[in-house]
Amino acid sequence: MTSENHGTLKGDTALVMSPTGSATQGSPVSPSTSKPMPELPDELVQAGWSKCWSKRENRPYWFNRFTNQSLWEMPVLGQHDVIVMPHRLSQMGNTLLYLLEYGVVLTTHWPCRRQIEVGVPVTPTTPTVPISPLTAGTKPWNSATGTDEKPGQPAPAPYRPTIIYWDLDIQTNAVIKERAPADHLPPHPEIELQRAQLTTKLRQHYHELCYQREGIEPPRESFNRWLLERKVLDKGPDPLLPSECDPIISPSMFREVMNDIPIRLSRIKYKEEARKLLFKYAEAAKKMIDSRNASPDSRKVVKWNAEDTMNWLRRDHSASKEDYMDRLEHLRKQCGPHVAAVARDSVEGICTKIYHISAEYVRRIRQTHLNLLKDCNITGEMPDLQDRLVYCYPVRLALPSPPQPRVELHFENDIACLRYKGEMVKVNRGYFAKLELLYRYSCIDDPRFEKFLSRVWCLIKRYQVMFGAGVNEGTGLQGALPVPVFEALNKQFGVTFECFASPLNSYFKQFCSAFPDTDGFFGSRGPFLNFSPASGSFEANPPFCEELMDAMVTHFEELLEKSSEPLSFIIFVPEWRDPLTPALKRMETSIYRRHQMSVPAFEHEYRSGSQHICKKEEMYYKAVHGTAVVFLQNAAGFAKWEPTLERIQELLAAYQVSGRALGSPGPSSTPTMPSPASVGGLGDKDSTSARAAPERSASLDTLSTASQDNSSISSPVEKMPPEAASV
């Protein structure tokens, strides 16, 4: 009998298998539970063999999950073993990586002639009695219909996405030290529902405090960036809400609220808008200084400048937009320090109160979670670890999952809808199929997919709550690179791993994400700041939070300093230079920087952070800021993945492929480069791209529509001309 491929295919021949194992290609089909199967000898089970039932031939067969081999006769131990003797870790093929993914320990030799073991440990878990997401005692649900299978009825054809934005066949080259299972509590829909309600309530508290104390709306995305910035420092037990941070006052939240005092300075396009903004600022500054406990000198300075500005506005009606902007800049310099001084204590009070409320919510959530596990008699044991290097593997939890409640699934056209206790989450059907594949690759404690629906519900609910329910809220914080860029990174620089992603927007099946408890079942390696690879090639496109980006650079430099094996990081960050962000400044002066280039604003795209639910035509949006691309590599990484002229040109060519024009992702489509004029000028507040992209407070120079300098900041590597460093 010929060997069969029980994996997945890409492109037009992609076969999305249902959790029941039903498929439309190949024979025999995956096992059915309708006929009892006798137990195999332990030796054959440990070698990867399992006995299955062929519906087509109506007889049993034997399948090896390590080698993808199928036999009609019972295998003989030792007769069908596969022996692989690699010489270099970097030369291992996909077959070897597949074996490693299932726990086969191999010995390899590095160029320095020292032996290391490379493998992937399998975390032992305590068996639990699962509860099906549908009716107890029925067969597993079928992904094609979301309903139970009926006896004697052929399985429907699986859903095949017309366009895919990922490549889950690429194996990893990231090597880490074997690590212990994470001590996070396993996810449960009841706990996730409570966390969602309390987080929404915390957002409302923040909104009310900003309005009542400062008379302003909360800065856009400031709460989301507060969550990101706090988790850099937080040592608390909750994966989302902070509870143990030092300092208590968040620099991110404090800075963003202070920037909007006394009023928020929006982007200006017309002269009348500049005139109104100048008048509002003078009026708000005068009102604030009168209502706060300010010193006599501060009152005098602010009142005099505010009244002088109002008199100037009444006298001069022929001023240009530039005159109004210059006057506003002068007013900010004169009044800003005095206004900030009287608002400082109040804003610090907002930050402190939000933090303490969050800590109280964390205590409530954890107590409820521990009580649930106690009622289910859930306990766990830490396995013994070996001091060895392994290919990176998904996060494993130390505690087994409790029984999961019922989660309902139905489809509305191309949308999968999952409902728990009246709370519905939605995901595009193609991305739902992607989650199935990631779950099949990564989950080791649920072979029958009986906990799949509840875990998908928890996953989507977590990200929905984190980024808020507003229109386009949070989408700019988790935007992804275009598919052609990922393909070029993999082909030219051996990139197989994303440092900042999620199961919803990842391109590779190996990635780091914010939430190890919900994302680990779908391939996440955990938060990147807790991930320490010894070698590999990585892409990093962090959320646009300055504190997180700064911590990322610190982690990169520590890893590059420790490792003597090939290690490479290609970082994509906003090119914010007014003022220059600490992260970008540190990377530009790093001893590990091998190359840097800049992609101008409006000449490249990002994939939407809500790509798992948005329409096809909304998948890509123009970047309203430039993007800096920095290569950080140690000596071995530079020797292996050097950013040569040819490789850089291929990467730039991938950026010229517009995702809007792609019939299917890939570099084969005709490159298109829309001009900046086709998407509106900088500062058009009615622009869809401007609403979707993240905002950042800056000086008044960025508030006008004056042309900005998009010149490239390049530091060519050896043997590379300067013109290769920019688009």
N, C-alpha and C positions, 0 to 999 in steps of 0.2 A: 504493500500500500504506500502510495506516495505521501511525502510529508506535506502538511497543510499549514498555511499561515493563519494563525488565530489572532493576528494583530489587526491593524487598520491600514487603509490605503489613502492616498491623497488625491486631490484633484477630482476629475470627473468620475473616477472609479472608486471614490471614497465609499466605504461601507461602514456605517454607524451601527454597531451592534447593540441590541437591547440588553438590559440587565439580565434577562432570562437566558441570554446566550444565543437567541435565535438569529439566523442570518439568511441572506438570500444567495450567497455564493459558497462554493466549496462543499465538500462532503467528507465524512459524515458531519452532521450538525452537532452543536454543543449539547452537553448532557441534559437530560430531562429527568424530572423527579417522579415520573409516573410509574417507573418500574424499579423495584428494589435492587440495589447493587451490593454484592458481597464485598467484604473488606479485603483490601490488598495487603500483602505482607508489608511490614513496616519498612523493610529495606527498599522496596519499590516506591513506597510513598515518599521516603526521604530522597530518593533519586529523582523525584519530580513526576512520577507516573500516577495517573488517576484513571479509574474505569468510568466510561461514559456510555450513553445509549444513542444509537443512530436511529432517528425516526424514519429516514429514507430506506435503510436496509433492514430495519426492525431487528437489530441485533447489537450486542455490545462491542465496543472498541476501546483501545487504551491510548491515552494521550499524555505526552511529556511536556510540561509547561516550560522546561528549561531549553529544550531543543526544538519545540514545535513539531515533534515527530508523532505520527499516528500509526497504530498497528491493529490489525484485526485479531491477532493472536496475543495471548498474554506474554509480555516481554520477559526475557531471561536476564537476571541481574548480572551486569557486567558486559553483556553482549552488545548493548546499544549505548554505552557510555561515550561521551565526547571529551577528548583531552585536548586542551589548548595550552601552548607554551609561548606566551608573548615575550618579546625582548625589550620593548619600550612601552611605557604607558601611553605615550603620545601616538603610537602606531597601532593601537588596538582598533579593530573594526567594530561595526555595529553588532555583529553576532556576539563578540566578546563582551561588549557593554551590556547586551541583553542578558547574558549569563550573570554578569556582576550584579545587575539590578535585582536578580532573584537570589542573591546570597552566596554565590559560588566564590570561594576565596582563592585567589591566585597569587603567585609569586612573580614579581617582575624585577628588572634591573634598571636603575637609573644610570645616566652617563657617568656618574661619580662612583659607580661600581659598588654601591651599598644596596643591600636587599631590603625591600619593604613589602608588606602584604597589602594587597588591594582587594577589597571586597565590600559588600553591603550587608550589614547585620540585619537580621529580622527580629524585631522586638516582640518577645512573647507577650501574649495577652491572655487574660482570663476569659474562658468562654462564658458568654451570657446567653440568655434565652431571648432572642429578638422578637419584637412585635412588628408584624407587617404593617406598612403604611396604609394598606387597604384592609380587607376583611381577614380576620385571623383564620389561619388554616388554608388559605388559598395559595395558588402559585404566585411567584413574583410578578409584579406588574410589568407590562410591556411598554417600552418607551415610545413605540410608534403610535399608540393610541392612548396611553395613560390608563388603560383598563385592564381587567383580569383576562387571562387567556381562557378560552372555552375549549373543553376536550373535543378533539376531532376537528377543530377549526384551524386551518393553516395560519401561521403567523403573518401579519401584514408586513408589507415592505417597510424597512426602517426609513426614517427621515434623512434626506441627504441635502445638506446646505448647498445652495447654488454658488455662493462665494464664501471662502474661508479666509480668516485673517490670522492663521496660526499654522505652525508646522510641528506637530507632536511626535514626528518620527526622528527628530534630531536628538542624538544621545549626548550626554553631558561629558565634558572633559574636566569638570571641577572636582578636585580631590580635597577631602577634609579628614580630620581625625575622627574616629568613631566617638559618638557622643551619647550621653544618657538620654532617655525619653524625657520629654518636657513635663513639668509638674502642673501644667494648666488643667483646670477642671474641664471635663469633656462637655461639648455643647449640647444644649437641650432647648427645644422650641419654647418651653415655658419660661426658662431663664432668659432666653433671648428676647422674648416679648416684654418681660419686665425691664430689661436693660434698655430696650427701645423706648418704652414709655418714660422712664426716668431721664434718659438723654434728651428726649424732646422737651420734657419739663425744664431741664437745665438750660436749654436754648432759650426757652421763653423767659426764664429768670434773667438771663443775660440781656435779652432785648428790653425788658422792663427796666433794668438798672441803668442801661445807657440812656434810655429816654427820660426817666425820672430824674436822674442826677445831672446829666449833661445836656439833655434836650436834643440828642442826636439819635439817628438810627445806628444800629451796630455796623461797623465797617464790614463790607462784603467779604465773605469767606474768613473773617477774623476768628470766628469760633472754630472753624475747621482747622485753621493753622494753629490755633491754641491747642487742639487735641494732638496734632502732629508734634508740636514743640514740646509739650509736656511729656509725651511718651519717650522722648530722647532721654529725659532725666528720671522718669517715674520708675520706682521700684515696687510699686503696688501690685496686687494680685489680679486686677481686672485688665483684660486685654484692650479695652477701649477708654474707660474713664480713668483719669489720674487720681491718685490718693496719697502717694509718698514722694513728693518732689521737694527739692531744695535748690533755689529759693522758692517760696510759695508764690510770690508775685511773678507772673509770666512776663518776660521781656517782650515777647511777640504781641500779646494782647495789650499790654501797656503802651507799646509803641504805636500800634494801629489806632487805638482809641485817641491817644494824644494827637495824632496827625489829623484827626477829624474835628478837633476843637479849635475855634468855636464853631466852625461849619466845615463840611466836607468840600474840598476843592476838586470839582469834576473837570473832565477834559473840556477845553474850550475850542469852538470852531468859528463862531461869529462874534462880531463886535458887540452886539447887544447883550449876548451872554456874558461877555467879559465885564461889561458895565454893571449888570445886575449882580454878578458875583462879587465885585468890588464893594458895592453898596451893602450887600448882605454881610460881608465879612466885617466891615466897619461897624455896622449896627450890632452884630452879635458880640464882637469884642467889647464894645462899650457896655452892653447889657450884662455880660458876664463879670466884668470888673466892678460894676456897681452892686451886683448881688452877692459877691464873695468877700471874704475877709482879706482884702488886699492892703498893702502898705500905701501911705499917702503918695509916695513917689510913683508907684505903679499906677495908681488911679490917675495921677496928673498926666503921665506920659501917654497912657492909652486913650484917655478922653481927648487930649489935645490932638493926637494923630487921627482919631476917628472923626472928630468934628471938622478938622482941616480937610480930610478926604471928602466928606459930605458936601462941604462948601465948594470944593473944586468940581465935584460932579454937577452941582447946580449951575455953576458958571460956565463950564466948558462943555459944549455939546458937539464939538467938531473933532474930538480926540479919536485916534485910531485904536484898533484892537491892541496893538503893541503898546500904546500909551497906557491903556487900562491895565495891561499885564505888568508893565513896569511899576505902575503905582501900587498895584496889589503886592508885588514883591517887596517894595519899600515898606508898605504897611505891615506885612508879616515880620519883617526884620525888626521893626520898631516895637510892635505890640506882642509878637509871638512869645518872647521869653517871659513877659509879665503875665500873659494869659496862662501859659503853661505852669507857672509857679502857683497860681491860685487853684488850678485844676488838678495838680499832682496828687494831693491827698485823696481827693474824691475818686480818681481813676485807680489808684492803688487799692482803695476800698472795694471797687468793683471786682478787680482781679482776685483779691483775697476772698471775698464772699463766694464767688463762683467756684474757687478751688475747694473751699470748705464744704459747700453743698455737694460737690462732686465726690469728695471723700466719704461723706455720709451715705450717698447713694451706693458707692462701692461696698460699704459695710453691709447694707441691706441686701444687695444682690448676692454677695458671697455667702451670707448666712442662709438665704433661701436655697442656694445651690448646694451647700453642704448638707442641709436637711434633706434635700431630694436624694442625694447620693447615699445618705445614711438609711433612708427608708428603703432603698433598693439594695442595701448590703454591698455596696461597691467598695472594694479595696484593691490595692495594687502592690506589686513588688518590683523593686528596681533590679533589672538584670545585671549580671556581671559584664563589664566592658573590657575589651582588649585594647592595648596600646598599639593601634595599627592605623594605617591610612586606608580610606575607603572612598569610592566614588560617592558624591553627595546623594543623599536620599531624603525623602520627605520627613517632616517632623512626625514623631510618634509620641503619643501621650502615655504617661505612666499609668493612669487610671483607665480601665475599660469604660465604654459608654453604657449608660443606663438604658433600660428599655425606652424606645422612642414612641411618642404618640402618633396618632393618625394625621397625616397631611394629605389633603385632597389635591389632585392634579387634573386639570383639563386644559384644552388648547382652544384658543380663539384665533383662527387663521394661523399666522406665523408666530404667535405669542404663547408661551407656556405659562400658565397661571397656577400658582401653588397657594393654598389657603390653609391657615391654621387659626382656629377660633375667630373666624371673621376677618383676620388680618391677611391680606393677599399681597404677594410679591409676584412680579412679572419678569420674564426674561425671554429674549428672542429665541425662537425654537432652534436655530442653528447653534447658539451659545449653550442652550440646554443640552444639545448633543455633545458639544465640547466638554461640558462638565461630566457627562457620562464617561467619556473617554479618559479624562483626567482621573476620575474616580476609579476606573478599572485599572489604570496604571499604578495608582498610588495607594489605594486603600487595602489594608491587609486583614481587617477584622470583620468585613461584611461581604463575603463572596456572593451572596444571593441578593445583594442590593436592597435588603429589607430596611436599612436605615438611610438609604440614599435620599429620599424625598425630604425627610426632616432635616438632613444635613444641608441640602441645597437651600431649603427655606431659611435656615439659620445664617448661611453664608450671604445670601442676597439681602436679608434683613439687616445684617451687620453693616454692610457697605451703604445701604440705603439710609440708615440712621446716621452713620458717620458723616456723610456729605450733605445731609439735609434734604428737605422735600421741595425747596424752591426751584423755580425754572432755571435750568442750567447751573444750579448750585453744585459746586464741588467737581464739575466736569473738567475744569482746567487744572485741578490739582492732581488728577490721575490720568492725564492724556498720555497716549502711547505713540511711539515712533511709527512712521508708515511701514507697511509690509516690505516694499522694495529695499528700504534701508536695513531692515533686519536681515534680509537675504544677503545683502552685500556684506554686512558685518560678519555673518556666518561664513560666507565663502572666502572673503579676503583676510579676515583676522581671527577665524576660528572661534567666534563668539557662540556659546551654547547656553548662556545663563543670563537672566535678568535680575539685577540687584533690587529693583523696586517695581513690583508688578502685583497682580492679583490673579486668581483663577479666571476672572472675567475678561481681563485685558491682556493676558500674557501671550507671547508668541511661541516661546518654548514651553515644554512641559516641566522644566526645572527653573525655579524662580524663587526669590524671596518676597515676602509680603508682610503686611502689618499684623495679621492675626494668625498665630500658629494653631490655635485651637479649632477654628472653623476651616482654615485653608489647608491644613496639613493633609486632610483626607483627599485633597484635590491637587497635591503635588508641591505645596509650599515647603520651603526649607526654613521658614521662620523669618523673623525680622533680620535685616541685613546687618545691623549693628551687633547682633549676637551670632553672626555667621562668620567663621574664620577659615577660609579656604587656604590650602597650601599651594595649589597651582590651578591654572585654568584661565580662560579668556572670558571676560564679563562685560556686559553693557549696563550702564547706570544712568537712568533718567529719573532723578528723585522728584518727589513732590516739591512744589515751589514754596518751601518754608526755609528761611535763612538759617535758623538754628539747626535744622535737620541736615541741610547741605554742609554746614560747617562740621558737624559731627561725622558726616560721611567722609570728608576729606581726611580728618584725623584717623579714622578707621583704615582708609586706604593706605596711608603712609605707614601705619603700624604693620599692616599685613605685608607690604612690599619690603619693609626693612627686615622682617623676620624670615621670609622665605627665600631660599636659593633656587627654587624650582621655577619654571616659566609661569609668570603671573602678569596679567594685563587687565587694565580697566579702561574702558572708553566711556567718558562721561559727557552727558548732554545736559547743560544747564542754561537758564536764561542769561543773556548777556546784559545784565544790569550794571551800568557803570556810572550812574548819577543818583546816589553814590555807588562806588564799587563795593560789591558784596564781599565779606571776608572769605567765603569759600572760593570764589573765582580768583581773588587776589592770591590766596595760598596756593592754588593749583598752578597759577602762572609763574610762581616763584619756586615751585617744588623741584627738588633734585631729580625726581622721577618723571618729570614731564618730558616726553619725547617729541610731541608735536601738538599743535593747536591750530584750529581753523574756526571761522565764523560764518554762519549762514544768515544772511540779512533778513530782516522782518518782511513779512508778506511774500517772501519768495520760497517758503517751505510750509509744510503742513504737519499737523498732529492728528492722530485718531482720537475721537471723542472719548472722554472718560465714561460716558454713559453709552458706549458702543453696544453693550449687551441688550439695550432696550430701545435705542434710537432708530430712526428710519435710515435707510441706505444712503439717501442723499445728504443726511446730516452726519455721516460717519467721519468725514474729514473737515477740519476748519483751518483757516490760515492763521499762522502765528503772528501776533501783533508786536512781537519783540524779537530781536535777534537771538540766535542760539549759538552758544560757544561749545565746541567739541574739543575735548582735551584728552590726550592719550597719556595715561600714567602707567609705566611699565618698569619692572626691575630689569637687570641686565639679561637674565635668561629669557624673560618675556619679550624684550626688545629684539633679541637675536631670533626668536621664533616667529613673532608677529610684528616685524618692523613696519611702521607706516611709510612704505615706499611711495614713490610718485605714482606708480601704476595702481596701487591699492587705494590711494587717496582719490585718484580720478574715478575709480569705480564707485567709491562711496558717494562722491559728488554727483555722479551720473544717476545714482539711485534716488538722490534727493530731487532730481529734476522730473521724476515720474510723478505725475499728479494722481493721487488716490481717487479723485472724483471721476477721472476718465478711465479707470481700470475696469474692464469687464470682469476680470478675475485677477487676484493679486499676483504680482510677479513682474520682473523687469522686461518681459516680452512686449508689453504694451508700448504704444508710441509715447515718448516723453513730451510733456507739455509744461510750459512755464508761464503761467499767467502773470501779467504785469501788475505792479502794485496799484495802478490806477483802476484796474478792473474790480478790485475789492473795496474801494473807497479809501479816502485819505486817513492818515493817522489822526485819531482823536474824534472820529465820527461816532458819536455816542449811540447812533441808531444802527450801527453796524452789527450784524449777527456775530461776526468774528470777534469783535471787541467785547461783546457780552459773554461769549463762551470762554475767552481767554482769561487767565488770572490777572488780577490787578496788583499794582504795587505803588505805594506812595513814593513820590519823587518831588524834585524841585519844580518850580513853575515853568521851567524850560520845557518840561515834558508835557505840560498841559496844553500848549498851543499846537497848532498844526505845522509849525515850522519844520523844515526837513531836518532829519537827524543823520548823523554820521554813521553809516553802516559799514565803514571800512573794516577790513579784516584785521584781527589781532593775531599775528602769526609768529611762530618761532620755529622756523624750518629745522628739521632734523638734518643730520649729516647726509650729504649727497642729494638734497632736495631743494629745488629752487623756490624762492619766496612766493611766486605766483601760484604754486600748488596748494597754498594754505587757505584759499578763500573761494567762494562760489563766484 
